[in-house]
């Protein structure tokens, strides 16, 4: 029975097992699938984040490693060194940098690179963190330039990012002096920026000094701002004595630059980036130049101008009104003489005008022409007897004729000049010496010598000796006479004077107001006066009655 059932079950067909979709896959296949997805995502990320390859040239690859050295901006990796190779002439090192895609738009011809490594300089100590992490390349992106793929790296660090949180300007000077990269830019003694670099300009005639001023102080720089070198210690010797000025220790050692904006220009618009300014030698020179109308003149001197240099002041009655631009020397072949042309810049606005103020260049020229007609002349004077420095002095000399030593063909107007006072004294002395040379000094000397010999003969002659003896005898006689007078004549004279004094005393006593003699005399005079009056009356009566001498007075007869 059991066998029948078993055979029956074997003879019936079995139903197949059906699996649909992912249910037929094993879980083991998920692992490679996830790996493929992750790998693809990583590949896509690497390809999408990879930016352009650029080349940067440096003098040395010290501290740099191929495939490891990073390119950073603000401590964020933006690329890496892909390859390090030498240049074709083996003089430099060319680095191939693989940059990230997010900085591609900032790779322009104004972008800068430098290597950050430990440095000790006048700026201080920097890059100490690279002792542990290793050197890396710092980048300063700038999207304002033209796209570029080849760059030249800087050998010195750029401590400030150009165009970021400040403004970049350029200073030009004839001489660099003691200014170095990293020197501070000072405003009222406070550091507000620093010098980025120092180099010659394209023509190699001047020094170009790019500087960077931080925000918000860069807004204080206008087109009228003045920059001057404040490096080291400044010693000024003037009429007030000796003055010594110095900035911070950093500026004394490394150099420094000050700047200021002249009064009245504080509301001017800030200067644009990369504006070029002149770098003056000192504050005095920077303050001596003002805005406004200026006019150039040529002065010609035929004497020595030793002590006159460029930047010397031009003064009018003690007030500075200009500056000497240049001093040269010319030789006139046709005349066979030398002359010294001196170019000056005059600033008429330094003198306040009372009344109608000139408003145009033509009006200023007209005023200056009138001043020349009224006696405006230029003359060299000594500003310091210790240093021998000269300056140009303008003043009115109405009686001095206008003296022009130029040929009148120059493009710059000429001002008449006067000889230097020292030259006038020298000419006078030379004229005096010329007159002295014409005097027959030898003949005069011979005559003086003859006169002296004659006087010597006269003094030593016997006649003079006898005359002196006679004079001595006469003097002795006079002395004896005086002695006789003292002994005989003077006592008698004294007695006579005493008698005369007594007589005068008696006369004074007789004429005194209470003297009896005077009283009697006055009474006698009164009686005489009364008698005279009676005689006068009798005389008048006889003149009227002459018969009275015979007949007598009529009155008596009537009685």
Secondary structure, 3 states (H helix, E strand, C coil): CHHHHHHHHHHCCCCCCCCCHHHHCCCCHHHHHHHHHHHHHHHHHHHHHEEEEEEEEECCCCCCCCCCCEEEECCEEEEEEEEEEECCCCCCEEEEEEEEHHHHHHCECCCEEEEECCEEECCEEECCCHHHHCCEEEEECCCCCCECCEEECECCCCCCCCCCCEEEEEEEECCCCCCCCCCEEEECCEEEEEECCCEECCCCCCEEEEEEEECCHHHHCECCEEEEECCCEEEEEECCEEEEEECCHHHHHHCEEEEEECCCCCCCCECCCCCEEEEECCHHHHHHCCCCCCEEEEEEECCCCCCCCCCCEEEECCEEEEEEEEECCEEECCCCEEEEEEEEEECHHHCCCCCCCCCCHHHHHHHHHHHHHCCEEEEEEECCCCCCCEEEEEEECCCCCCCCCCCCCCCCCECCECCCHHHHHHHHHHHHHHHHHHCCHHHHHHHHHHHHHHHHHHHCCHHHHHHHHHHHHHHHHHHHHHHHHHHHHHHHHHHHHHHHHHHHHHHHHHCCCCCHHHHHHHHHHHHHHHHHHHHHHHHHHHHHCCCHHHHCCHHHHHC
